[in-house]
Amino acid sequence: MLKLDARYGGELMRQTFLQKLPSRCRRHGESLHALAKDIRRMCKVVYNDILVGRSEKLVINHFAMALNDPQCQ
């Protein structure tokens, strides 16, 4: 099973997070710290091949989108 996870697990997780990331918003009662931590975790998987400075900007953009989503209010 480890060989399957090594080969396909990361890509499946990447695709899942790639779909969920744009619609991720703050859940009822969720702290800003928890939201930021979850977005950072998903971005680390999705953007693992991008330079650190660039990926940090993407994390910040996704975090701002999650805070400003009117459907999550």
N, CA, C and O atoms as a Tripos MOL2 file, in Angstrom:
@<TRIPOS>MOLECULE
protein
  292   291    73     0     0
PROTEIN
NO_CHARGES

@<TRIPOS>ATOM
      1 N           0.8110   -1.2010    0.0000 N.3       1 MET1
      2 CA          0.0000    0.0000    0.0000 C.3       1 MET1
      3 C           0.8570    1.2690    0.0000 C.2       1 MET1
      4 O           0.4500    2.2920   -0.5510 O.2       1 MET1
      5 N           2.0200    1.2070    0.6040 N.am      2 LEU2
      6 CA          2.8810    2.3770    0.6400 C.3       2 LEU2
      7 C           3.3300    2.8060   -0.7460 C.2       2 LEU2
      8 O           3.4520    4.0010   -1.0170 O.2       2 LEU2
      9 N           3.5770    1.8440   -1.6250 N.am      3 LYS3
     10 CA          3.9860    2.1950   -2.9830 C.3       3 LYS3
     11 C           2.8550    2.9050   -3.7200 C.2       3 LYS3
     12 O           3.0980    3.8500   -4.4700 O.2       3 LYS3
     13 N           1.6270    2.4550   -3.5130 N.am      4 LEU4
     14 CA          0.4860    3.1190   -4.1410 C.3       4 LEU4
     15 C           0.3200    4.5360   -3.6140 C.2       4 LEU4
     16 O           0.0790    5.4630   -4.3870 O.2       4 LEU4
     17 N           0.4490    4.7110   -2.3030 N.am      5 ASP5
     18 CA          0.3540    6.0440   -1.7210 C.3       5 ASP5
     19 C           1.4470    6.9570   -2.2470 C.2       5 ASP5
     20 O           1.1980    8.1190   -2.5680 O.2       5 ASP5
     21 N           2.6450    6.4320   -2.3320 N.am      6 ALA6
     22 CA          3.7740    7.2320   -2.8180 C.3       6 ALA6
     23 C           3.5700    7.6550   -4.2600 C.2       6 ALA6
     24 O           3.9280    8.7670   -4.6480 O.2       6 ALA6
     25 N           2.9950    6.7660   -5.0490 N.am      7 ARG7
     26 CA          2.8360    7.0610   -6.4610 C.3       7 ARG7
     27 C           1.5920    7.8970   -6.7550 C.2       7 ARG7
     28 O           1.6570    8.8410   -7.5430 O.2       7 ARG7
     29 N           0.4570    7.5610   -6.1280 N.am      8 TYR8
     30 CA         -0.8060    8.2090   -6.4810 C.3       8 TYR8
     31 C          -1.4270    9.0300   -5.3520 C.2       8 TYR8
     32 O          -2.2270    9.9260   -5.6190 O.2       8 TYR8
     33 N          -1.0830    8.7500   -4.1250 N.am      9 GLY9
     34 CA         -1.6900    9.4420   -2.9890 C.3       9 GLY9
     35 C          -1.4890   10.9370   -3.0310 C.2       9 GLY9
     36 O          -2.4360   11.6950   -2.8200 O.2       9 GLY9
     37 N          -0.2770   11.3740   -3.3000 N.am     10 GLY10
     38 CA          0.0090   12.8000   -3.3590 C.3      10 GLY10
     39 C          -0.7460   13.5020   -4.4630 C.2      10 GLY10
     40 O          -1.2460   14.6090   -4.2650 O.2      10 GLY10
     41 N          -0.8360   12.8830   -5.6140 N.am     11 GLU11
     42 CA         -1.5310   13.5040   -6.7400 C.3      11 GLU11
     43 C          -3.0380   13.5520   -6.4970 C.2      11 GLU11
     44 O          -3.6910   14.5320   -6.8560 O.2      11 GLU11
     45 N          -3.5870   12.5180   -5.9000 N.am     12 LEU12
     46 CA         -5.0110   12.5350   -5.5850 C.3      12 LEU12
     47 C          -5.3230   13.6150   -4.5590 C.2      12 LEU12
     48 O          -6.3200   14.3260   -4.6840 O.2      12 LEU12
     49 N          -4.4720   13.7400   -3.5460 N.am     13 MET13
     50 CA         -4.6550   14.7710   -2.5310 C.3      13 MET13
     51 C          -4.5070   16.1470   -3.1650 C.2      13 MET13
     52 O          -5.2610   17.0650   -2.8400 O.2      13 MET13
     53 N          -3.5610   16.2950   -4.0490 N.am     14 ARG14
     54 CA         -3.3440   17.5680   -4.7380 C.3      14 ARG14
     55 C          -4.5730   17.9680   -5.5320 C.2      14 ARG14
     56 O          -4.9960   19.1220   -5.4760 O.2      14 ARG14
     57 N          -5.1540   17.0320   -6.2700 N.am     15 GLN15
     58 CA         -6.3480   17.3190   -7.0680 C.3      15 GLN15
     59 C          -7.5430   17.6770   -6.1770 C.2      15 GLN15
     60 O          -8.3230   18.5720   -6.5000 O.2      15 GLN15
     61 N          -7.6710   16.9700   -5.0580 N.am     16 THR16
     62 CA         -8.7700   17.2470   -4.1250 C.3      16 THR16
     63 C          -8.6290   18.6510   -3.5480 C.2      16 THR16
     64 O          -9.5930   19.4170   -3.5280 O.2      16 THR16
     65 N          -7.4370   18.9860   -3.0810 N.am     17 PHE17
     66 CA         -7.2120   20.3050   -2.5030 C.3      17 PHE17
     67 C          -7.3170   21.3970   -3.5600 C.2      17 PHE17
     68 O          -7.7760   22.5000   -3.2620 O.2      17 PHE17
     69 N          -6.9040   21.1110   -4.7710 N.am     18 LEU18
     70 CA         -7.0000   22.0830   -5.8540 C.3      18 LEU18
     71 C          -8.4510   22.4660   -6.1000 C.2      18 LEU18
     72 O          -8.7440   23.6200   -6.4140 O.2      18 LEU18
     73 N          -9.3570   21.5120   -5.9610 N.am     19 GLN19
     74 CA        -10.7840   21.7830   -6.1370 C.3      19 GLN19
     75 C         -11.3820   22.4900   -4.9230 C.2      19 GLN19
     76 O         -12.2330   23.3660   -5.0770 O.2      19 GLN19
     77 N         -10.9500   22.1200   -3.7210 N.am     20 LYS20
     78 CA        -11.5260   22.6660   -2.4990 C.3      20 LYS20
     79 C         -10.9850   24.0440   -2.1290 C.2      20 LYS20
     80 O         -11.6900   24.8430   -1.5120 O.2      20 LYS20
     81 N          -9.7620   24.3190   -2.4970 N.am     21 LEU21
     82 CA         -9.0920   25.5430   -2.0600 C.3      21 LEU21
     83 C          -9.8210   26.8250   -2.4560 C.2      21 LEU21
     84 O          -9.9760   27.7010   -1.6050 O.2      21 LEU21
     85 N         -10.2770   26.9840   -3.6960 N.am     22 PRO22
     86 CA        -10.9500   28.2350   -4.0510 C.3      22 PRO22
     87 C         -12.2590   28.4740   -3.2910 C.2      22 PRO22
     88 O         -12.6760   29.6210   -3.1290 O.2      22 PRO22
     89 N         -12.9020   27.4160   -2.8310 N.am     23 SER23
     90 CA        -14.1730   27.5840   -2.1360 C.3      23 SER23
     91 C         -14.0350   27.4710   -0.6160 C.2      23 SER23
     92 O         -15.0360   27.5050    0.1000 O.2      23 SER23
     93 N         -12.8050   27.3350   -0.1220 N.am     24 ARG24
     94 CA        -12.5930   27.2140    1.3220 C.3      24 ARG24
     95 C         -12.8850   28.5410    1.9810 C.2      24 ARG24
     96 O         -12.3260   29.5670    1.5930 O.2      24 ARG24
     97 N         -13.7510   28.5330    2.9700 N.am     25 CYS25
     98 CA        -14.0500   29.7510    3.7060 C.3      25 CYS25
     99 C         -14.1000   29.4350    5.1930 C.2      25 CYS25
    100 O         -14.0980   28.2760    5.6060 O.2      25 CYS25
    101 N         -14.1420   30.4730    5.9630 N.am     26 ARG26
    102 CA        -14.1150   30.3350    7.4220 C.3      26 ARG26
    103 C         -15.4090   29.6840    7.9080 C.2      26 ARG26
    104 O         -16.5060   30.1540    7.6040 O.2      26 ARG26
    105 N         -15.2680   28.6120    8.6560 N.am     27 ARG27
    106 CA        -16.4200   27.9040    9.2010 C.3      27 ARG27
    107 C         -16.9260   28.6070   10.4570 C.2      27 ARG27
    108 O         -16.1900   29.3450   11.1120 O.2      27 ARG27
    109 N         -18.1700   28.3680   10.7710 N.am     28 HIS28
    110 CA        -18.7570   28.9720   11.9610 C.3      28 HIS28
    111 C         -17.9420   28.5830   13.1970 C.2      28 HIS28
    112 O         -17.7470   27.3990   13.4740 O.2      28 HIS28
    113 N         -17.4770   29.5700   13.9210 N.am     29 GLY29
    114 CA        -16.7020   29.3340   15.1280 C.3      29 GLY29
    115 C         -15.2340   29.0210   14.9010 C.2      29 GLY29
    116 O         -14.4950   28.8140   15.8630 O.2      29 GLY29
    117 N         -14.7990   28.9820   13.6520 N.am     30 GLU30
    118 CA        -13.3990   28.6720   13.3490 C.3      30 GLU30
    119 C         -12.5370   29.9090   13.5830 C.2      30 GLU30
    120 O         -12.8880   31.0080   13.1560 O.2      30 GLU30
    121 N         -11.4240   29.7260   14.2520 N.am     31 SER31
    122 CA        -10.5200   30.8500   14.5010 C.3      31 SER31
    123 C          -9.7760   31.2090   13.2180 C.2      31 SER31
    124 O          -9.6480   30.3950   12.3040 O.2      31 SER31
    125 N          -9.2950   32.4350   13.1750 N.am     32 LEU32
    126 CA         -8.5010   32.8600   12.0220 C.3      32 LEU32
    127 C          -7.2300   32.0370   11.9160 C.2      32 LEU32
    128 O          -6.7800   31.7160   10.8160 O.2      32 LEU32
    129 N          -6.6570   31.6980   13.0500 N.am     33 HIS33
    130 CA         -5.4400   30.8870   13.0710 C.3      33 HIS33
    131 C          -5.6990   29.5110   12.4450 C.2      33 HIS33
    132 O          -4.8960   29.0280   11.6460 O.2      33 HIS33
    133 N          -6.8140   28.8870   12.8070 N.am     34 ALA34
    134 CA         -7.1510   27.5610   12.2560 C.3      34 ALA34
    135 C          -7.4130   27.6450   10.7600 C.2      34 ALA34
    136 O          -7.0050   26.7630   10.0040 O.2      34 ALA34
    137 N          -8.0910   28.7030   10.3300 N.am     35 LEU35
    138 CA         -8.3430   28.8980    8.8970 C.3      35 LEU35
    139 C          -7.0320   29.0560    8.1450 C.2      35 LEU35
    140 O          -6.8170   28.3990    7.1270 O.2      35 LEU35
    141 N          -6.1580   29.9180    8.6360 N.am     36 ALA36
    142 CA         -4.8640   30.1490    7.9850 C.3      36 ALA36
    143 C          -4.0320   28.8710    7.9420 C.2      36 ALA36
    144 O          -3.3900   28.5780    6.9330 O.2      36 ALA36
    145 N          -4.0450   28.1160    9.0270 N.am     37 LYS37
    146 CA         -3.2730   26.8790    9.0930 C.3      37 LYS37
    147 C          -3.7790   25.8600    8.0720 C.2      37 LYS37
    148 O          -2.9810   25.1870    7.4190 O.2      37 LYS37
    149 N          -5.0960   25.7460    7.9320 N.am     38 ASP38
    150 CA         -5.6690   24.8000    6.9780 C.3      38 ASP38
    151 C          -5.3710   25.2180    5.5370 C.2      38 ASP38
    152 O          -5.0330   24.3780    4.7040 O.2      38 ASP38
    153 N          -5.4940   26.4950    5.2460 N.am     39 ILE39
    154 CA         -5.1940   26.9870    3.8990 C.3      39 ILE39
    155 C          -3.7200   26.7860    3.5760 C.2      39 ILE39
    156 O          -3.3740   26.3840    2.4650 O.2      39 ILE39
    157 N          -2.8590   27.0620    4.5380 N.am     40 ARG40
    158 CA         -1.4140   26.8570    4.3300 C.3      40 ARG40
    159 C          -1.1120   25.3830    4.0490 C.2      40 ARG40
    160 O          -0.2850   25.0710    3.1920 O.2      40 ARG40
    161 N          -1.7870   24.4710    4.7770 N.am     41 ARG41
    162 CA         -1.5900   23.0250    4.5890 C.3      41 ARG41
    163 C          -2.0240   22.6090    3.1840 C.2      41 ARG41
    164 O          -1.3210   21.8570    2.5090 O.2      41 ARG41
    165 N          -3.1750   23.0970    2.7510 N.am     42 MET42
    166 CA         -3.6510   22.7420    1.4140 C.3      42 MET42
    167 C          -2.7520   23.3290    0.3260 C.2      42 MET42
    168 O          -2.4520   22.6570   -0.6600 O.2      42 MET42
    169 N          -2.3240   24.5760    0.5020 N.am     43 CYS43
    170 CA         -1.4420   25.2130   -0.4850 C.3      43 CYS43
    171 C          -0.1000   24.4930   -0.5780 C.2      43 CYS43
    172 O           0.4870   24.3960   -1.6550 O.2      43 CYS43
    173 N           0.3760   23.9940    0.5460 N.am     44 LYS44
    174 CA          1.6540   23.2740    0.5430 C.3      44 LYS44
    175 C           1.5770   22.0410   -0.3460 C.2      44 LYS44
    176 O           2.5520   21.7010   -1.0160 O.2      44 LYS44
    177 N           0.4430   21.3770   -0.3600 N.am     45 VAL45
    178 CA          0.2500   20.2020   -1.2100 C.3      45 VAL45
    179 C           0.0280   20.6230   -2.6640 C.2      45 VAL45
    180 O           0.6270   20.0540   -3.5760 O.2      45 VAL45
    181 N          -0.8270   21.6130   -2.8770 N.am     46 VAL46
    182 CA         -1.1800   22.0250   -4.2400 C.3      46 VAL46
    183 C          -0.0090   22.6880   -4.9530 C.2      46 VAL46
    184 O           0.2510   22.4080   -6.1230 O.2      46 VAL46
    185 N           0.6940   23.5640   -4.2480 N.am     47 TYR47
    186 CA          1.7610   24.3500   -4.8690 C.3      47 TYR47
    187 C           3.1450   23.8840   -4.4250 C.2      47 TYR47
    188 O           4.0420   24.7100   -4.2620 O.2      47 TYR47
    189 N           3.3370   22.5940   -4.2280 N.am     48 ASN48
    190 CA          4.5980   22.0830   -3.7090 C.3      48 ASN48
    191 C           5.7940   22.3250   -4.6300 C.2      48 ASN48
    192 O           6.9370   22.2570   -4.1790 O.2      48 ASN48
    193 N           5.5570   22.6000   -5.8810 N.am     49 ASP49
    194 CA          6.6620   22.7870   -6.8240 C.3      49 ASP49
    195 C           6.9700   24.2570   -7.1030 C.2      49 ASP49
    196 O           7.7900   24.5710   -7.9660 O.2      49 ASP49
    197 N           6.3150   25.1520   -6.3740 N.am     50 ILE50
    198 CA          6.5280   26.5870   -6.5700 C.3      50 ILE50
    199 C           7.4870   27.1000   -5.5010 C.2      50 ILE50
    200 O           7.5180   26.5820   -4.3840 O.2      50 ILE50
    201 N           8.2550   28.1020   -5.8420 N.am     51 LEU51
    202 CA          9.2010   28.6900   -4.8970 C.3      51 LEU51
    203 C           8.4850   29.1920   -3.6420 C.2      51 LEU51
    204 O           7.3190   29.5820   -3.6950 O.2      51 LEU51
    205 N           9.1900   29.1770   -2.5280 N.am     52 VAL52
    206 CA          8.6020   29.5140   -1.2320 C.3      52 VAL52
    207 C           7.9530   30.8950   -1.2310 C.2      52 VAL52
    208 O           6.8170   31.0290   -0.7770 O.2      52 VAL52
    209 N           8.6260   31.9040   -1.7170 N.am     53 GLY53
    210 CA          8.0780   33.2590   -1.7230 C.3      53 GLY53
    211 C           6.7930   33.3710   -2.5220 C.2      53 GLY53
    212 O           5.8580   34.0620   -2.1200 O.2      53 GLY53
    213 N           6.7540   32.6980   -3.6370 N.am     54 ARG54
    214 CA          5.5630   32.7240   -4.4890 C.3      54 ARG54
    215 C           4.4100   31.9730   -3.8300 C.2      54 ARG54
    216 O           3.2650   32.4220   -3.8820 O.2      54 ARG54
    217 N           4.7070   30.8420   -3.2170 N.am     55 SER55
    218 CA          3.6450   30.0650   -2.5870 C.3      55 SER55
    219 C           3.0540   30.8120   -1.3930 C.2      55 SER55
    220 O           1.8610   30.6860   -1.1160 O.2      55 SER55
    221 N           3.8720   31.5850   -0.6880 N.am     56 GLU56
    222 CA          3.3680   32.3700    0.4380 C.3      56 GLU56
    223 C           2.3590   33.4130   -0.0360 C.2      56 GLU56
    224 O           1.3680   33.6710    0.6480 O.2      56 GLU56
    225 N           2.6010   34.0110   -1.1930 N.am     57 LYS57
    226 CA          1.6500   34.9720   -1.7580 C.3      57 LYS57
    227 C           0.3330   34.2790   -2.1150 C.2      57 LYS57
    228 O          -0.7410   34.8550   -1.9420 O.2      57 LYS57
    229 N           0.4190   33.0560   -2.6060 N.am     58 LEU58
    230 CA         -0.7920   32.3090   -2.9280 C.3      58 LEU58
    231 C          -1.5790   31.9680   -1.6670 C.2      58 LEU58
    232 O          -2.8090   32.0160   -1.6750 O.2      58 LEU58
    233 N          -0.8880   31.6270   -0.5920 N.am     59 VAL59
    234 CA         -1.5470   31.3520    0.6850 C.3      59 VAL59
    235 C          -2.2990   32.6000    1.1550 C.2      59 VAL59
    236 O          -3.4530   32.5160    1.5760 O.2      59 VAL59
    237 N          -1.6500   33.7330    1.0810 N.am     60 ILE60
    238 CA         -2.2680   34.9880    1.5120 C.3      60 ILE60
    239 C          -3.4860   35.3110    0.6530 C.2      60 ILE60
    240 O          -4.5140   35.7460    1.1710 O.2      60 ILE60
    241 N          -3.3770   35.1020   -0.6490 N.am     61 ASN61
    242 CA         -4.5200   35.3680   -1.5400 C.3      61 ASN61
    243 C          -5.7060   34.4660   -1.2120 C.2      61 ASN61
    244 O          -6.8430   34.9340   -1.1510 O.2      61 ASN61
    245 N          -5.4500   33.1820   -1.0020 N.am     62 HIS62
    246 CA         -6.5320   32.2570   -0.6670 C.3      62 HIS62
    247 C          -7.1420   32.5980    0.6960 C.2      62 HIS62
    248 O          -8.3530   32.4830    0.8800 O.2      62 HIS62
    249 N          -6.3110   33.0130    1.6410 N.am     63 PHE63
    250 CA         -6.8000   33.4030    2.9590 C.3      63 PHE63
    251 C          -7.7160   34.6270    2.8380 C.2      63 PHE63
    252 O          -8.7860   34.6630    3.4450 O.2      63 PHE63
    253 N          -7.3040   35.6090    2.0690 N.am     64 ALA64
    254 CA         -8.1210   36.8040    1.8800 C.3      64 ALA64
    255 C          -9.4360   36.4740    1.1950 C.2      64 ALA64
    256 O         -10.4770   37.0240    1.5560 O.2      64 ALA64
    257 N          -9.4050   35.5870    0.2170 N.am     65 MET65
    258 CA        -10.6380   35.1760   -0.4610 C.3      65 MET65
    259 C         -11.5770   34.4660    0.5150 C.2      65 MET65
    260 O         -12.7910   34.6620    0.4670 O.2      65 MET65
    261 N         -11.0150   33.6440    1.3970 N.am     66 ALA66
    262 CA        -11.8340   32.9220    2.3770 C.3      66 ALA66
    263 C         -12.5090   33.8940    3.3460 C.2      66 ALA66
    264 O         -13.6370   33.6570    3.7790 O.2      66 ALA66
    265 N         -11.8360   34.9630    3.6780 N.am     67 LEU67
    266 CA        -12.4160   35.9430    4.6040 C.3      67 LEU67
    267 C         -13.4860   36.8110    3.9360 C.2      67 LEU67
    268 O         -14.4360   37.2460    4.5880 O.2      67 LEU67
    269 N         -13.3270   37.0570    2.6480 N.am     68 ASN68
    270 CA        -14.2170   37.9710    1.9390 C.3      68 ASN68
    271 C         -15.3490   37.2800    1.1890 C.2      68 ASN68
    272 O         -16.0730   37.9340    0.4380 O.2      68 ASN68
    273 N         -15.5130   36.0010    1.3710 N.am     69 ASP69
    274 CA        -16.5600   35.2700    0.6610 C.3      69 ASP69
    275 C         -17.9150   35.5590    1.3060 C.2      69 ASP69
    276 O         -18.1430   35.1460    2.4430 O.2      69 ASP69
    277 N         -18.8230   36.2570    0.6120 N.am     70 PRO70
    278 CA        -20.1170   36.6050    1.2100 C.3      70 PRO70
    279 C         -21.0040   35.3860    1.5260 C.2      70 PRO70
    280 O         -21.8880   35.4670    2.3790 O.2      70 PRO70
    281 N         -20.7700   34.2830    0.8490 N.am     71 GLN71
    282 CA        -21.5610   33.0800    1.1090 C.3      71 GLN71
    283 C         -21.2040   32.4530    2.4520 C.2      71 GLN71
    284 O         -21.9630   31.6310    2.9660 O.2      71 GLN71
    285 N         -20.0890   32.8170    3.0180 N.am     72 CYS72
    286 CA        -19.6390   32.2330    4.2800 C.3      72 CYS72
    287 C         -20.0500   33.0690    5.4810 C.2      72 CYS72
    288 O         -19.8220   32.6600    6.6190 O.2      72 CYS72
    289 N         -20.6350   34.1980    5.2570 N.am     73 GLN73
    290 CA        -21.0060   35.0900    6.3710 C.3      73 GLN73
    291 C         -22.1690   34.5420    7.1430 C.2      73 GLN73
    292 O         -22.6140   35.1600    8.1110 O.2      73 GLN73
@<TRIPOS>BOND
     1     1     2 1
     2     2     3 1
     3     3     4 2
     4     3     5 am
     5     5     6 1
     6     6     7 1
     7     7     8 2
     8     7     9 am
     9     9    10 1
    10    10    11 1
    11    11    12 2
    12    11    13 am
    13    13    14 1
    14    14    15 1
    15    15    16 2
    16    15    17 am
    17    17    18 1
    18    18    19 1
    19    19    20 2
    20    19    21 am
    21    21    22 1
    22    22    23 1
    23    23    24 2
    24    23    25 am
    25    25    26 1
    26    26    27 1
    27    27    28 2
    28    27    29 am
    29    29    30 1
    30    30    31 1
    31    31    32 2
    32    31    33 am
    33    33    34 1
    34    34    35 1
    35    35    36 2
    36    35    37 am
    37    37    38 1
    38    38    39 1
    39    39    40 2
    40    39    41 am
    41    41    42 1
    42    42    43 1
    43    43    44 2
    44    43    45 am
    45    45    46 1
    46    46    47 1
    47    47    48 2
    48    47    49 am
    49    49    50 1
    50    50    51 1
    51    51    52 2
    52    51    53 am
    53    53    54 1
    54    54    55 1
    55    55    56 2
    56    55    57 am
    57    57    58 1
    58    58    59 1
    59    59    60 2
    60    59    61 am
    61    61    62 1
    62    62    63 1
    63    63    64 2
    64    63    65 am
    65    65    66 1
    66    66    67 1
    67    67    68 2
    68    67    69 am
    69    69    70 1
    70    70    71 1
    71    71    72 2
    72    71    73 am
    73    73    74 1
    74    74    75 1
    75    75    76 2
    76    75    77 am
    77    77    78 1
    78    78    79 1
    79    79    80 2
    80    79    81 am
    81    81    82 1
    82    82    83 1
    83    83    84 2
    84    83    85 am
    85    85    86 1
    86    86    87 1
    87    87    88 2
    88    87    89 am
    89    89    90 1
    90    90    91 1
    91    91    92 2
    92    91    93 am
    93    93    94 1
    94    94    95 1
    95    95    96 2
    96    95    97 am
    97    97    98 1
    98    98    99 1
    99    99   100 2
   100    99   101 am
   101   101   102 1
   102   102   103 1
   103   103   104 2
   104   103   105 am
   105   105   106 1
   106   106   107 1
   107   107   108 2
   108   107   109 am
   109   109   110 1
   110   110   111 1
   111   111   112 2
   112   111   113 am
   113   113   114 1
   114   114   115 1
   115   115   116 2
   116   115   117 am
   117   117   118 1
   118   118   119 1
   119   119   120 2
   120   119   121 am
   121   121   122 1
   122   122   123 1
   123   123   124 2
   124   123   125 am
   125   125   126 1
   126   126   127 1
   127   127   128 2
   128   127   129 am
   129   129   130 1
   130   130   131 1
   131   131   132 2
   132   131   133 am
   133   133   134 1
   134   134   135 1
   135   135   136 2
   136   135   137 am
   137   137   138 1
   138   138   139 1
   139   139   140 2
   140   139   141 am
   141   141   142 1
   142   142   143 1
   143   143   144 2
   144   143   145 am
   145   145   146 1
   146   146   147 1
   147   147   148 2
   148   147   149 am
   149   149   150 1
   150   150   151 1
   151   151   152 2
   152   151   153 am
   153   153   154 1
   154   154   155 1
   155   155   156 2
   156   155   157 am
   157   157   158 1
   158   158   159 1
   159   159   160 2
   160   159   161 am
   161   161   162 1
   162   162   163 1
   163   163   164 2
   164   163   165 am
   165   165   166 1
   166   166   167 1
   167   167   168 2
   168   167   169 am
   169   169   170 1
   170   170   171 1
   171   171   172 2
   172   171   173 am
   173   173   174 1
   174   174   175 1
   175   175   176 2
   176   175   177 am
   177   177   178 1
   178   178   179 1
   179   179   180 2
   180   179   181 am
   181   181   182 1
   182   182   183 1
   183   183   184 2
   184   183   185 am
   185   185   186 1
   186   186   187 1
   187   187   188 2
   188   187   189 am
   189   189   190 1
   190   190   191 1
   191   191   192 2
   192   191   193 am
   193   193   194 1
   194   194   195 1
   195   195   196 2
   196   195   197 am
   197   197   198 1
   198   198   199 1
   199   199   200 2
   200   199   201 am
   201   201   202 1
   202   202   203 1
   203   203   204 2
   204   203   205 am
   205   205   206 1
   206   206   207 1
   207   207   208 2
   208   207   209 am
   209   209   210 1
   210   210   211 1
   211   211   212 2
   212   211   213 am
   213   213   214 1
   214   214   215 1
   215   215   216 2
   216   215   217 am
   217   217   218 1
   218   218   219 1
   219   219   220 2
   220   219   221 am
   221   221   222 1
   222   222   223 1
   223   223   224 2
   224   223   225 am
   225   225   226 1
   226   226   227 1
   227   227   228 2
   228   227   229 am
   229   229   230 1
   230   230   231 1
   231   231   232 2
   232   231   233 am
   233   233   234 1
   234   234   235 1
   235   235   236 2
   236   235   237 am
   237   237   238 1
   238   238   239 1
   239   239   240 2
   240   239   241 am
   241   241   242 1
   242   242   243 1
   243   243   244 2
   244   243   245 am
   245   245   246 1
   246   246   247 1
   247   247   248 2
   248   247   249 am
   249   249   250 1
   250   250   251 1
   251   251   252 2
   252   251   253 am
   253   253   254 1
   254   254   255 1
   255   255   256 2
   256   255   257 am
   257   257   258 1
   258   258   259 1
   259   259   260 2
   260   259   261 am
   261   261   262 1
   262   262   263 1
   263   263   264 2
   264   263   265 am
   265   265   266 1
   266   266   267 1
   267   267   268 2
   268   267   269 am
   269   269   270 1
   270   270   271 1
   271   271   272 2
   272   271   273 am
   273   273   274 1
   274   274   275 1
   275   275   276 2
   276   275   277 am
   277   277   278 1
   278   278   279 1
   279   279   280 2
   280   279   281 am
   281   281   282 1
   282   282   283 1
   283   283   284 2
   284   283   285 am
   285   285   286 1
   286   286   287 1
   287   287   288 2
   288   287   289 am
   289   289   290 1
   290   290   291 1
   291   291   292 2
@<TRIPOS>SUBSTRUCTURE
     1 MET1         2 RESIDUE 1 A MET
     2 LEU2         6 RESIDUE 1 A LEU
     3 LYS3        10 RESIDUE 1 A LYS
     4 LEU4        14 RESIDUE 1 A LEU
     5 ASP5        18 RESIDUE 1 A ASP
     6 ALA6        22 RESIDUE 1 A ALA
     7 ARG7        26 RESIDUE 1 A ARG
     8 TYR8        30 RESIDUE 1 A TYR
     9 GLY9        34 RESIDUE 1 A GLY
    10 GLY10       38 RESIDUE 1 A GLY
    11 GLU11       42 RESIDUE 1 A GLU
    12 LEU12       46 RESIDUE 1 A LEU
    13 MET13       50 RESIDUE 1 A MET
    14 ARG14       54 RESIDUE 1 A ARG
    15 GLN15       58 RESIDUE 1 A GLN
    16 THR16       62 RESIDUE 1 A THR
    17 PHE17       66 RESIDUE 1 A PHE
    18 LEU18       70 RESIDUE 1 A LEU
    19 GLN19       74 RESIDUE 1 A GLN
    20 LYS20       78 RESIDUE 1 A LYS
    21 LEU21       82 RESIDUE 1 A LEU
    22 PRO22       86 RESIDUE 1 A PRO
    23 SER23       90 RESIDUE 1 A SER
    24 ARG24       94 RESIDUE 1 A ARG
    25 CYS25       98 RESIDUE 1 A CYS
    26 ARG26      102 RESIDUE 1 A ARG
    27 ARG27      106 RESIDUE 1 A ARG
    28 HIS28      110 RESIDUE 1 A HIS
    29 GLY29      114 RESIDUE 1 A GLY
    30 GLU30      118 RESIDUE 1 A GLU
    31 SER31      122 RESIDUE 1 A SER
    32 LEU32      126 RESIDUE 1 A LEU
    33 HIS33      130 RESIDUE 1 A HIS
    34 ALA34      134 RESIDUE 1 A ALA
    35 LEU35      138 RESIDUE 1 A LEU
    36 ALA36      142 RESIDUE 1 A ALA
    37 LYS37      146 RESIDUE 1 A LYS
    38 ASP38      150 RESIDUE 1 A ASP
    39 ILE39      154 RESIDUE 1 A ILE
    40 ARG40      158 RESIDUE 1 A ARG
    41 ARG41      162 RESIDUE 1 A ARG
    42 MET42      166 RESIDUE 1 A MET
    43 CYS43      170 RESIDUE 1 A CYS
    44 LYS44      174 RESIDUE 1 A LYS
    45 VAL45      178 RESIDUE 1 A VAL
    46 VAL46      182 RESIDUE 1 A VAL
    47 TYR47      186 RESIDUE 1 A TYR
    48 ASN48      190 RESIDUE 1 A ASN
    49 ASP49      194 RESIDUE 1 A ASP
    50 ILE50      198 RESIDUE 1 A ILE
    51 LEU51      202 RESIDUE 1 A LEU
    52 VAL52      206 RESIDUE 1 A VAL
    53 GLY53      210 RESIDUE 1 A GLY
    54 ARG54      214 RESIDUE 1 A ARG
    55 SER55      218 RESIDUE 1 A SER
    56 GLU56      222 RESIDUE 1 A GLU
    57 LYS57      226 RESIDUE 1 A LYS
    58 LEU58      230 RESIDUE 1 A LEU
    59 VAL59      234 RESIDUE 1 A VAL
    60 ILE60      238 RESIDUE 1 A ILE
    61 ASN61      242 RESIDUE 1 A ASN
    62 HIS62      246 RESIDUE 1 A HIS
    63 PHE63      250 RESIDUE 1 A PHE
    64 ALA64      254 RESIDUE 1 A ALA
    65 MET65      258 RESIDUE 1 A MET
    66 ALA66      262 RESIDUE 1 A ALA
    67 LEU67      266 RESIDUE 1 A LEU
    68 ASN68      270 RESIDUE 1 A ASN
    69 ASP69      274 RESIDUE 1 A ASP
    70 PRO70      278 RESIDUE 1 A PRO
    71 GLN71      282 RESIDUE 1 A GLN
    72 CYS72      286 RESIDUE 1 A CYS
    73 GLN73      290 RESIDUE 1 A GLN
